[in-house]
Amino acid sequence: MQIKAVVLYSHDGRSRSVDLHLGALNLITGRKGTGKSALIRIIEYCLGSTEDNIPEGVIRESVSWYGLLLSFPDGEMFVARAEPKPGVRSSSQIFVDIGETLDIPDVSLLEQNSNSEALVKLLSERLGIANVETQRDARSSQMQYKITIAHSLFFTFQRQDEIAKPTLLFHRQDEPFVDSHIRDVLPYFLGAMGEDRLTFMQRLRLERNALRQLERELELLQPTITEDPRAEALLHEAMSVGLAPKDRGDKKALDLLRELDVDAEPILDIEGLEEELERRRDQRERLLAEQRSVRRRVETLKALNREEVGYDGELDSQRARLRSIDLIRTNGDPHCPVCDQLLLEHLPTVAAIAGSIKRLTTQLDRVAASRPRIEETVAALEEQALELRERLRSNQATINIVEWRTARMRAYRDEFAASAVVRGRIQYYFESVKQIDTRAESLSEAIQAGCATVKELESQLSLENVEEQMDSMLRYIEDDMTAWSKQLDLEYTTHVRLDPKRLTVVADTRNGPLPLYRMGSGSNWVGYHIVAYAALHHWFEQNKRPVPRFIVFDQPTQVFYPEDSDDPTAYRNDDDRKRVENLFRFFANLPSYLNHNVQIIVTDHALLHFPEFEAALRENWHVSGALIPEDWPKRAAPSA
């Protein structure tokens, strides 16, 4: 990709074109303030820059659209991008046209048909940049990004504030994260790794970072598991409610807590015992009732026996008295009980007395016959009463045992309830410990898997040593840098090379490596920037790497002129004049060194008079003219 023209459109529909030659040197010179240095920012803006860094002033006030006519091996592309509105840092209004051969379109045709993201994707594809995306850790402050044309521009532009700066080498190197991006993508653009190789490297970096994070997290968890002060506090609480023994020996608090059976629920059948106690008490009441009944019967029988004995004695005494006087004969003829004469007729009284005596005798016989049965019954009842006393004694013993067991279980239940809060805390604590244990186990497994992944990636990467590839390629680049350093008559001309880690130029001397920032003289700083970019593009061109085939150098002679001079011939001294001439002769020869496949664009203050310079001169704004024509109108001020 090279640039055929830089196009500007005014607010009234006019256009201004800076035409450039392909594969050749293109010089744009002029006095200060004519817009030379703005060209590099216009080109970058049209190639999809996220911000419009074109300086405020005449250019931004006079231009409505910026455009580039680009040349590719298979055709042309015209890209135009609108000037942002006041107060806005960029514009998404982009017009793209693609064809075999294109003319610069009229401003009336410029309508948005793309945006910056789509433009960058399109240009990257046309350059042949692989669809490779860097991967960043979620905890990193850097975001994921795809390698695009924007990264190739690190090796294409040298702004005025970069080309003479000894502390940086590449475009935008001093911006946040750009240096790491350059280190990431330089091996890809050199060809030291394939697209898959870059992916492997990014994955390896991420896997190593992730592995370190996992190891640090596991390391932080270990004291939490083994030396947790919460375990000590819970152990003291468990001791206070009797869950844990007072004597802990030399065991750790966590180990003792693990031994406690805080999850076990006690089997307390208090209701069963209470029901048993109730049954025993009911049984006792029945036994006592039965005992009272037996006692009453015994007493009744004994009283009856006593009464019968008294009645029998009385009857027997009466009968004895009657018999002793023999007043009444109970056999033979009736006689008078007083005179003992034979009675001729029966007297009723005598008969009644005889009948009574007979009845008394019969009753006495009956009483005498029933007394043994009563005594037997009393004996049986007394034996039953004795058995009841034994049953009552056994019943009471059972009741005492059941009451004791019930009391013990109630006390244990109360103790268990009192320790419930502590057991709950211990259970909750072990839930958290379990989570920590689970996390630690998960971390260990992840670390093991991460180590295996890192080892596998390292094994795959070791099949093709990138450092060796880079070293080999940089040696070829070193050859060009060293040769061209001699042509520019720089101070150090042996073993001049790129340092891909520190992103600088290094000259290997007898006293050791000498980086650019330790070299003196502005001419050296400018010269080494130029030979570094030229040598890189020689490599890019030879190896068909996906980098634009142009280099833009802005103000390379600034170190040879007084800062306040606008005269292109007012060199600091004659030596500076010679160096400027030598520099532009090198620029004139550079396209041929690069097989006329790389376009060199130089915007500068110098105005020399030798054929190669004049042949390459595209714009001369020393006497008159500038990037913006004087008669272009300014944009209207925003309404209040």
C-alpha positions as CSV (number, residue, x, y, z in Angstrom):
1,M,0.0,0.0,0.0
2,Q,1.3,3.4,-1.1
3,I,-0.1,6.9,-1.3
4,K,-0.9,8.5,-4.6
5,A,-2.4,11.7,-3.3
6,V,-3.4,13.5,-0.1
7,V,-6.6,15.4,-0.7
8,L,-8.3,18.2,1.2
9,Y,-11.8,19.5,0.7
10,S,-12.9,23.1,1.6
11,H,-16.2,24.1,3.1
12,D,-17.3,25.6,-0.2
13,G,-16.7,22.5,-2.3
14,R,-13.2,23.0,-3.6
15,S,-10.4,20.4,-3.3
16,R,-6.7,20.5,-2.9
17,S,-4.5,17.6,-3.8
18,V,-0.8,16.8,-2.9
19,D,0.2,14.3,-5.5
20,L,2.9,11.8,-4.7
21,H,4.9,9.3,-6.8
22,L,4.9,5.6,-6.0
23,G,8.2,3.8,-5.2
24,A,10.1,7.1,-5.2
25,L,11.2,9.9,-3.0
26,N,8.6,12.6,-2.5
27,L,9.8,15.9,-1.0
28,I,7.6,18.6,0.4
29,T,9.4,21.7,1.6
30,G,8.4,25.1,2.8
31,R,8.6,27.8,5.4
32,K,7.3,27.4,8.9
33,G,3.6,27.3,9.5
34,T,2.7,26.1,6.0
35,G,1.2,22.7,7.1
36,K,4.1,20.4,6.3
37,S,4.1,18.5,9.6
38,A,0.3,18.2,9.5
39,L,0.5,15.9,6.5
40,I,1.7,13.0,8.7
41,R,-1.3,13.5,11.0
42,I,-3.7,13.8,8.2
43,I,-2.5,10.5,6.7
44,E,-2.8,8.8,10.1
45,Y,-6.3,10.2,10.6
46,C,-7.4,8.9,7.2
47,L,-6.0,5.4,7.9
48,G,-8.4,5.0,10.9
49,S,-6.8,6.8,13.8
50,T,-9.1,6.9,16.9
51,E,-8.5,10.6,17.3
52,D,-8.0,13.6,15.0
53,N,-4.5,14.9,16.1
54,I,-4.3,17.4,13.3
55,P,-3.3,20.7,14.9
56,E,-5.9,23.3,15.7
57,G,-5.9,26.4,13.5
58,V,-6.2,27.1,9.8
59,I,-6.3,23.5,8.6
60,R,-9.1,22.3,10.8
61,E,-11.0,25.5,10.3
62,S,-10.7,25.4,6.5
63,V,-11.1,21.7,5.8
64,S,-14.4,19.8,5.7
65,W,-13.0,16.4,4.5
66,Y,-9.6,14.8,4.4
67,G,-8.8,12.1,1.8
68,L,-6.2,9.6,0.6
69,L,-5.9,8.0,-2.7
70,L,-4.2,4.7,-2.0
71,S,-2.5,2.3,-4.4
72,F,-2.5,-1.5,-3.9
73,P,-1.0,-4.2,-6.1
74,D,-4.5,-5.2,-7.3
75,G,-6.2,-1.7,-7.5
76,E,-6.8,1.6,-5.8
77,M,-8.8,2.8,-2.8
78,F,-10.0,6.3,-2.0
79,V,-10.7,7.0,1.7
80,A,-12.2,10.3,2.9
81,R,-12.9,11.2,6.5
82,A,-14.9,14.2,7.7
83,E,-13.3,16.9,9.9
84,P,-14.8,16.4,13.4
85,K,-17.3,19.0,14.6
86,P,-16.0,21.6,17.1
87,G,-15.4,20.0,20.5
88,V,-15.4,16.5,19.1
89,R,-12.1,14.5,18.9
90,S,-12.9,12.4,15.9
91,S,-15.5,11.6,13.2
92,S,-17.1,8.3,12.2
93,Q,-18.2,9.8,8.9
94,I,-16.0,7.9,6.4
95,F,-16.3,7.4,2.7
96,V,-14.6,4.5,1.0
97,D,-14.4,3.7,-2.8
98,I,-12.5,0.8,-4.3
99,G,-11.7,0.2,-7.9
100,E,-9.0,-0.6,-10.4
101,T,-8.3,3.0,-11.2
102,L,-10.0,5.8,-9.3
103,D,-10.3,9.6,-9.8
104,I,-10.5,11.9,-6.9
105,P,-14.2,12.3,-6.3
106,D,-16.1,15.6,-6.0
107,V,-17.0,16.7,-2.4
108,S,-20.7,16.2,-3.4
109,L,-20.1,12.5,-3.6
110,L,-18.6,12.1,-0.2
111,E,-21.3,10.4,1.9
112,Q,-20.7,8.2,4.8
113,N,-20.6,4.5,3.8
114,S,-18.2,3.2,6.5
115,N,-16.9,3.9,10.0
116,S,-13.4,3.8,11.6
117,E,-13.7,0.3,12.8
118,A,-14.8,-1.1,9.4
119,L,-12.1,1.0,7.7
120,V,-9.3,-0.4,9.9
121,K,-10.6,-3.9,9.3
122,L,-10.7,-3.3,5.5
123,L,-7.2,-1.8,5.3
124,S,-5.8,-4.6,7.5
125,E,-7.2,-7.2,5.2
126,R,-5.9,-5.4,2.1
127,L,-2.5,-5.3,3.7
128,G,-2.7,-9.1,4.4
129,I,-2.5,-8.8,8.2
130,A,-3.7,-12.0,9.8
131,N,-6.7,-12.1,12.0
132,V,-4.8,-12.4,15.2
133,E,-6.1,-11.1,18.5
134,T,-4.0,-10.5,21.5
135,Q,-5.4,-11.9,24.8
136,R,-5.3,-9.9,28.0
137,D,-6.1,-11.1,31.5
138,A,-9.4,-9.8,32.8
139,R,-7.6,-8.3,35.8
140,S,-5.2,-6.4,33.5
141,S,-5.7,-2.8,32.8
142,Q,-4.9,-3.4,29.1
143,M,-7.7,-4.5,26.8
144,Q,-7.7,-7.2,24.2
145,Y,-6.8,-6.0,20.7
146,K,-6.4,-7.3,17.2
147,I,-3.2,-6.7,15.2
148,T,-4.3,-4.2,12.6
149,I,-2.9,-1.6,10.3
150,A,-2.6,0.7,13.3
151,H,0.2,-1.4,14.7
152,S,2.1,-1.5,11.4
153,L,2.1,2.3,11.5
154,F,4.5,2.2,14.4
155,F,7.2,1.4,11.8
156,T,6.0,3.8,9.1
157,F,5.8,7.3,10.7
158,Q,8.5,9.5,12.2
159,R,7.0,12.8,13.4
160,Q,9.0,15.9,14.1
161,D,8.9,15.3,17.8
162,E,10.1,11.7,17.4
163,I,12.8,11.7,14.7
164,A,15.3,13.6,16.8
165,K,14.4,12.1,20.2
166,P,17.1,9.9,21.6
167,T,14.9,8.2,24.2
168,L,12.5,6.6,21.8
169,L,12.8,5.0,18.3
170,F,9.3,4.1,17.1
171,H,6.2,6.1,16.4
172,R,4.0,6.7,19.5
173,Q,6.4,4.7,21.6
174,D,6.1,7.0,24.5
175,E,2.3,6.6,24.7
176,P,0.8,4.3,27.4
177,F,1.1,0.6,26.6
178,V,2.4,1.3,23.1
179,D,5.9,0.1,23.9
180,S,4.5,-3.3,25.0
181,H,2.4,-3.5,21.8
182,I,5.5,-2.8,19.7
183,R,7.3,-5.6,21.5
184,D,4.3,-7.9,20.9
185,V,3.9,-7.2,17.2
186,L,7.5,-6.6,16.0
187,P,8.2,-10.4,15.8
188,Y,5.0,-10.9,13.7
189,F,5.8,-8.1,11.3
190,L,9.4,-9.3,10.9
191,G,8.1,-12.8,10.2
192,A,9.9,-14.4,13.2
193,M,6.7,-16.1,14.0
194,G,3.6,-17.2,12.2
195,E,0.1,-16.1,13.1
196,D,-0.3,-19.3,15.3
197,R,3.1,-18.6,16.9
198,L,1.9,-15.2,18.1
199,T,-1.2,-16.8,19.5
200,F,0.9,-19.3,21.3
201,M,3.1,-16.6,22.8
202,Q,0.1,-14.6,24.0
203,R,-1.5,-17.7,25.4
204,L,1.7,-18.6,27.2
205,R,2.0,-15.2,28.7
206,L,-1.6,-15.3,29.9
207,E,-1.3,-18.9,31.2
208,R,1.8,-17.9,33.2
209,N,0.1,-14.9,34.6
210,A,-3.0,-16.9,35.5
211,L,-0.8,-19.6,37.1
212,R,1.0,-17.0,39.2
213,Q,-2.4,-15.6,40.3
214,L,-3.6,-19.1,41.3
215,E,-0.4,-19.8,43.2
216,R,-0.7,-16.5,45.1
217,E,-4.3,-17.2,45.9
218,L,-3.5,-20.7,47.2
219,E,-0.6,-19.3,49.2
220,L,-2.9,-16.8,50.8
221,L,-5.5,-19.5,51.7
222,Q,-3.0,-21.7,53.6
223,P,-2.8,-19.5,56.8
224,T,-6.5,-19.2,56.7
225,I,-6.9,-22.9,56.9
226,T,-4.3,-23.7,59.5
227,E,-4.1,-20.6,61.7
228,D,-7.6,-19.2,61.7
229,P,-8.2,-17.1,64.9
230,R,-11.9,-17.9,64.6
231,A,-11.1,-21.6,65.3
232,E,-9.5,-20.6,68.7
233,A,-12.5,-18.5,69.7
234,L,-15.0,-21.3,68.8
235,L,-12.9,-23.8,70.7
236,H,-13.1,-21.7,73.9
237,E,-16.9,-21.4,73.4
238,A,-17.2,-25.1,72.9
239,M,-15.2,-25.7,76.1
240,S,-17.5,-23.3,78.1
241,V,-20.6,-25.3,77.2
242,G,-19.0,-28.7,77.6
243,L,-18.8,-29.6,74.0
244,A,-15.0,-29.9,74.1
245,P,-12.6,-31.1,76.8
246,K,-10.8,-28.5,78.8
247,D,-7.5,-30.3,78.3
248,R,-6.5,-29.7,74.6
249,G,-2.9,-30.9,74.8
250,D,-0.8,-29.7,71.9
251,K,-3.6,-30.1,69.3
252,K,-4.5,-27.2,67.0
253,A,-7.9,-25.6,67.5
254,L,-9.1,-26.6,64.1
255,D,-8.1,-30.2,64.6
256,L,-10.1,-30.3,67.9
257,L,-13.1,-28.7,66.4
258,R,-13.0,-31.3,63.6
259,E,-13.2,-34.1,66.3
260,L,-16.4,-32.6,67.8
261,D,-19.6,-34.4,66.6
262,V,-21.5,-31.1,66.3
263,D,-23.8,-32.5,63.6
264,A,-25.1,-35.5,65.7
265,E,-28.7,-35.1,67.0
266,P,-29.2,-36.9,70.4
267,I,-31.8,-39.7,70.5
268,L,-33.9,-38.4,73.5
269,D,-37.1,-40.5,73.9
270,I,-38.4,-38.3,76.7
271,E,-41.9,-38.7,75.6
272,G,-41.6,-42.5,75.7
273,L,-40.2,-42.3,79.2
274,E,-43.0,-40.0,80.3
275,E,-45.6,-42.3,78.8
276,E,-43.9,-45.3,80.6
277,L,-43.9,-43.3,83.9
278,E,-47.6,-42.5,83.5
279,R,-48.3,-46.2,82.9
280,R,-46.4,-47.2,86.0
281,R,-48.2,-44.6,88.1
282,D,-51.5,-45.8,86.8
283,Q,-50.5,-49.4,87.6
284,R,-49.6,-48.3,91.1
285,E,-52.9,-46.7,91.6
286,R,-54.6,-49.9,90.5
287,L,-52.5,-51.9,92.8
288,L,-53.1,-49.6,95.7
289,A,-56.9,-49.7,95.0
290,E,-56.7,-53.5,94.9
291,Q,-54.7,-53.6,98.1
292,R,-57.2,-51.4,99.9
293,S,-60.0,-53.6,98.7
294,V,-58.2,-56.7,100.1
295,R,-57.6,-55.0,103.4
296,R,-61.2,-54.0,103.7
297,R,-62.3,-57.6,103.0
298,V,-59.8,-59.0,105.5
299,E,-61.0,-56.6,108.1
300,T,-64.6,-57.4,107.3
301,L,-64.1,-61.1,107.6
302,K,-62.1,-60.8,110.8
303,A,-64.8,-58.6,112.3
304,L,-67.5,-61.1,111.2
305,N,-65.5,-63.9,112.7
306,R,-65.2,-62.0,115.9
307,E,-68.9,-61.4,116.1
308,E,-69.8,-65.0,115.4
309,V,-67.4,-66.1,118.1
310,G,-69.2,-63.8,120.6
311,Y,-72.7,-64.8,119.5
312,D,-71.8,-68.5,119.6
313,G,-70.4,-68.1,123.2
314,E,-73.5,-66.3,124.3
315,L,-75.8,-68.9,122.9
316,D,-73.7,-71.7,124.3
317,S,-73.7,-70.0,127.7
318,Q,-77.5,-69.7,127.7
319,R,-77.9,-73.3,126.6
320,A,-75.6,-74.4,129.3
321,R,-77.5,-72.5,131.9
322,L,-80.7,-74.1,130.8
323,R,-79.2,-77.5,130.7
324,S,-77.6,-77.1,134.1
325,I,-80.9,-76.6,135.9
326,D,-82.6,-79.1,133.6
327,L,-85.8,-77.1,133.8
328,I,-87.1,-78.2,130.6
329,R,-86.9,-81.8,129.4
330,T,-86.4,-82.2,125.9
331,N,-87.4,-85.8,125.8
332,G,-90.4,-87.9,127.1
333,D,-93.6,-86.4,128.4
334,P,-93.7,-82.8,129.3
335,H,-93.3,-81.9,132.9
336,C,-93.8,-78.8,134.8
337,P,-90.5,-77.0,135.1
338,V,-91.4,-75.9,138.7
339,C,-92.9,-79.0,140.3
340,D,-91.8,-81.6,137.8
341,Q,-95.3,-83.0,137.5
342,L,-96.5,-84.6,134.4
343,L,-98.4,-82.1,132.3
344,L,-101.6,-83.4,131.0
345,E,-101.6,-80.8,128.2
346,H,-98.9,-79.1,126.4
347,L,-98.1,-75.6,127.5
348,P,-97.3,-73.2,124.7
349,T,-94.5,-71.6,126.6
350,V,-92.7,-74.7,127.3
351,A,-92.9,-75.7,123.7
352,A,-91.6,-72.4,122.7
353,I,-88.7,-72.6,125.0
354,A,-87.9,-76.0,123.8
355,G,-88.1,-74.8,120.2
356,S,-85.8,-71.9,121.0
357,I,-83.2,-74.2,122.6
358,K,-83.4,-76.4,119.5
359,R,-83.0,-73.4,117.2
360,L,-80.0,-72.1,119.3
361,T,-78.4,-75.5,119.0
362,T,-78.8,-75.5,115.3
363,Q,-77.4,-72.0,115.0
364,L,-74.5,-72.9,117.1
365,D,-73.8,-75.8,114.9
366,R,-73.9,-73.6,111.8
367,V,-71.6,-71.0,113.3
368,A,-69.2,-73.6,114.3
369,A,-69.3,-75.0,110.7
370,S,-68.7,-71.5,109.0
371,R,-65.7,-70.3,111.1
372,P,-63.1,-72.5,109.3
373,R,-64.2,-71.1,105.9
374,I,-63.9,-67.5,107.1
375,E,-60.4,-68.2,108.4
376,E,-59.3,-69.8,105.1
377,T,-60.6,-66.8,103.2
378,V,-58.8,-64.4,105.5
379,A,-55.6,-66.3,105.1
380,A,-55.9,-66.2,101.3
381,L,-56.6,-62.5,101.3
382,E,-53.6,-61.9,103.6
383,E,-51.5,-63.8,101.1
384,Q,-52.9,-61.7,98.3
385,A,-52.2,-58.5,100.3
386,L,-48.6,-59.7,100.7
387,E,-48.2,-60.2,97.0
388,L,-49.7,-56.8,96.3
389,R,-47.1,-55.2,98.7
390,E,-44.3,-56.9,96.7
391,R,-45.8,-55.7,93.4
392,L,-46.1,-52.2,94.8
393,R,-42.5,-52.3,95.9
394,S,-41.4,-53.4,92.5
395,N,-43.6,-50.8,90.8
396,Q,-42.2,-48.0,93.0
397,A,-38.6,-49.1,92.1
398,T,-39.5,-49.0,88.4
399,I,-41.1,-45.6,88.9
400,N,-37.9,-44.3,90.6
401,I,-35.7,-45.6,87.7
402,V,-38.0,-44.1,85.0
403,E,-38.1,-40.8,86.9
404,W,-34.3,-40.7,87.2
405,R,-33.8,-41.5,83.5
406,T,-36.4,-38.9,82.5
407,A,-34.7,-36.3,84.7
408,R,-31.3,-37.2,83.2
409,M,-32.7,-36.9,79.6
410,R,-34.3,-33.6,80.4
411,A,-31.1,-32.3,81.8
412,Y,-29.2,-33.5,78.7
413,R,-31.8,-32.0,76.5
414,D,-31.4,-28.7,78.3
415,E,-27.6,-28.9,78.0
416,F,-27.9,-29.7,74.3
417,A,-30.2,-26.8,73.8
418,A,-27.8,-24.5,75.7
419,S,-24.9,-25.6,73.3
420,A,-27.0,-25.2,70.2
421,V,-25.8,-21.7,69.5
422,V,-22.2,-22.8,69.8
423,R,-22.8,-25.9,67.6
424,G,-24.5,-23.7,65.1
425,R,-21.5,-21.4,64.9
426,I,-19.1,-24.3,64.6
427,Q,-21.2,-25.8,61.8
428,Y,-21.4,-22.4,60.0
429,Y,-17.6,-22.0,60.5
430,F,-17.0,-25.4,59.0
431,E,-19.2,-24.5,56.0
432,S,-16.8,-21.6,55.3
433,V,-13.8,-23.8,56.0
434,K,-15.3,-26.4,53.6
435,Q,-15.6,-23.6,51.0
436,I,-12.0,-22.7,51.6
437,D,-11.0,-26.4,51.4
438,T,-13.0,-26.8,48.2
439,R,-11.4,-23.6,46.8
440,A,-8.0,-24.8,47.8
441,E,-8.6,-28.2,46.2
442,S,-9.9,-26.4,43.1
443,L,-6.9,-24.1,43.0
444,S,-4.5,-27.1,43.4
445,E,-6.3,-28.8,40.4
446,A,-6.2,-25.6,38.4
447,I,-2.5,-25.1,39.2
448,Q,-1.7,-28.6,38.1
449,A,-3.7,-28.1,34.9
450,G,-2.1,-24.7,34.4
451,C,1.4,-26.2,34.8
452,A,0.6,-28.8,32.2
453,T,-0.7,-26.2,29.8
454,V,2.3,-23.9,30.3
455,K,4.7,-26.9,29.8
456,E,2.8,-27.9,26.6
457,L,2.9,-24.4,25.2
458,E,6.6,-24.0,26.1
459,S,7.2,-27.3,24.4
460,Q,5.4,-26.1,21.2
461,L,7.2,-22.8,21.2
462,S,10.5,-24.5,21.7
463,L,10.1,-26.2,18.4
464,E,10.8,-22.9,16.7
465,N,12.9,-20.6,18.8
466,V,11.6,-17.1,18.3
467,E,14.7,-15.4,19.8
468,E,16.9,-17.3,17.4
469,Q,14.7,-16.3,14.5
470,M,14.7,-12.7,15.7
471,D,18.5,-12.7,16.1
472,S,19.0,-14.1,12.6
473,M,16.7,-11.5,11.1
474,L,18.0,-8.6,13.1
475,R,21.6,-9.5,11.9
476,Y,20.4,-8.9,8.3
477,I,18.9,-5.7,9.4
478,E,22.1,-4.8,11.3
479,D,24.0,-5.2,8.1
480,D,21.9,-2.5,6.4
481,M,21.9,-0.3,9.4
482,T,25.7,-0.5,9.7
483,A,26.3,0.2,6.0
484,W,23.9,3.1,5.9
485,S,25.3,4.6,9.1
486,K,28.6,4.9,7.2
487,Q,26.8,6.6,4.2
488,L,25.3,9.1,6.6
489,D,28.7,9.6,8.3
490,L,27.2,8.9,11.7
491,E,29.5,8.6,14.8
492,Y,29.2,4.9,15.3
493,T,29.4,2.8,12.1
494,T,30.3,-0.8,13.3
495,H,27.7,-3.3,14.5
496,V,24.7,-0.9,14.5
497,R,21.6,-2.9,15.4
498,L,18.1,-2.8,16.8
499,D,17.4,-3.8,20.4
500,P,13.9,-5.4,20.3
501,K,13.6,-5.5,24.1
502,R,14.6,-1.9,24.9
503,L,13.2,-0.7,21.5
504,T,16.2,1.4,20.6
505,V,19.3,1.5,18.4
506,V,22.5,0.1,19.9
507,A,26.0,0.4,18.6
508,D,28.3,-2.4,19.8
509,T,31.7,-0.7,20.6
510,R,34.9,-2.0,22.2
511,N,33.6,-0.6,25.5
512,G,30.3,-2.4,25.3
513,P,26.9,-1.8,23.8
514,L,26.0,1.9,23.5
515,P,22.2,2.6,23.2
516,L,20.9,5.6,21.3
517,Y,20.0,7.6,24.4
518,R,23.6,7.5,25.5
519,M,24.9,8.8,22.2
520,G,25.5,12.5,21.6
521,S,24.6,14.9,18.8
522,G,21.2,15.5,17.2
523,S,22.6,14.5,13.8
524,N,23.2,11.0,15.3
525,W,19.8,10.8,16.8
526,V,18.1,11.7,13.5
527,G,20.5,9.5,11.4
528,Y,19.9,6.3,13.4
529,H,16.2,6.8,13.3
530,I,16.4,7.0,9.5
531,V,18.7,4.0,9.0
532,A,16.6,1.9,11.5
533,Y,13.4,2.6,9.6
534,A,15.0,2.2,6.2
535,A,16.6,-1.1,7.2
536,L,13.3,-2.4,8.6
537,H,11.4,-1.5,5.4
538,H,14.1,-3.2,3.4
539,W,13.4,-6.4,5.3
540,F,9.6,-5.9,5.1
541,E,9.8,-5.4,1.3
542,Q,12.2,-8.3,0.7
543,N,10.0,-10.7,2.8
544,K,6.7,-9.4,1.7
545,R,5.6,-8.5,5.2
546,P,2.1,-6.9,5.7
547,V,3.4,-3.3,6.3
548,P,2.5,-0.2,4.2
549,R,5.1,0.4,1.6
550,F,5.8,4.0,2.6
551,I,7.8,5.9,5.2
552,V,7.0,9.4,6.3
553,F,9.9,11.4,7.8
554,D,8.9,14.8,9.2
555,Q,11.5,17.6,9.7
556,P,14.7,15.4,9.6
557,T,16.9,18.4,9.2
558,Q,15.6,20.3,12.2
559,V,18.8,19.8,14.2
560,F,20.9,21.5,11.4
561,Y,19.0,24.8,11.4
562,P,18.7,27.6,14.0
563,E,15.3,27.3,15.7
564,D,14.2,30.9,14.8
565,S,15.3,30.8,11.1
566,D,13.0,30.5,8.2
567,D,15.8,30.6,5.6
568,P,16.4,27.2,4.0
569,T,20.0,28.1,3.5
570,A,20.8,29.4,7.0
571,Y,22.6,26.3,8.3
572,R,24.3,26.4,11.6
573,N,27.7,25.9,9.9
574,D,29.2,24.5,6.8
575,D,29.4,21.0,8.3
576,D,25.7,21.0,8.9
577,R,25.1,22.0,5.2
578,K,27.2,19.1,4.1
579,R,25.3,16.7,6.4
580,V,21.9,18.0,5.1
581,E,23.1,17.5,1.5
582,N,24.4,14.0,2.4
583,L,21.1,13.2,4.1
584,F,19.0,14.1,1.1
585,R,21.3,12.3,-1.3
586,F,20.7,9.2,0.9
587,F,17.0,9.8,0.6
588,A,17.3,10.1,-3.1
589,N,19.1,6.7,-3.3
590,L,16.9,5.0,-0.7
591,P,14.0,4.0,-3.1
592,S,16.5,2.1,-5.3
593,Y,17.9,0.4,-2.2
594,L,14.4,-0.7,-1.5
595,N,13.8,-1.9,-5.1
596,H,11.5,1.0,-5.8
597,N,8.8,-0.8,-3.9
598,V,8.8,1.6,-0.9
599,Q,7.6,5.2,-1.1
600,I,9.7,7.8,0.8
601,I,7.9,10.9,1.9
602,V,9.9,13.7,3.5
603,T,8.4,17.0,4.8
604,D,11.1,19.4,5.7
605,H,12.4,23.0,5.8
606,A,15.4,22.3,3.5
607,L,15.6,23.5,-0.1
608,L,18.6,22.1,-2.0
609,H,19.7,22.5,-5.6
610,F,20.9,19.3,-7.0
611,P,19.1,17.2,-9.7
612,E,17.9,14.4,-7.4
613,F,16.4,16.8,-4.9
614,E,14.6,18.8,-7.5
615,A,13.3,15.7,-9.3
616,A,11.8,14.5,-6.0
617,L,10.3,17.9,-5.1
618,R,6.5,17.7,-5.1
619,E,5.5,20.9,-3.2
620,N,7.6,24.0,-2.5
621,W,6.0,26.5,-0.1
622,H,9.0,28.7,0.6
623,V,8.1,31.6,-1.6
624,S,4.3,31.2,-1.7
625,G,1.6,28.6,-1.2
626,A,0.9,26.3,1.7
627,L,-1.1,23.2,2.3
628,I,-4.3,25.3,2.7
629,P,-4.9,27.9,0.0
630,E,-5.3,31.4,1.3
631,D,-8.7,31.9,-0.2
632,W,-10.4,28.9,1.5
633,P,-13.2,30.0,3.8
634,K,-13.2,29.2,7.5
635,R,-16.0,27.1,8.9
636,A,-18.9,29.1,10.4
637,A,-18.8,29.7,14.1
638,P,-21.3,27.6,16.1
639,S,-24.5,29.5,16.9
640,A,-24.9,30.6,20.5
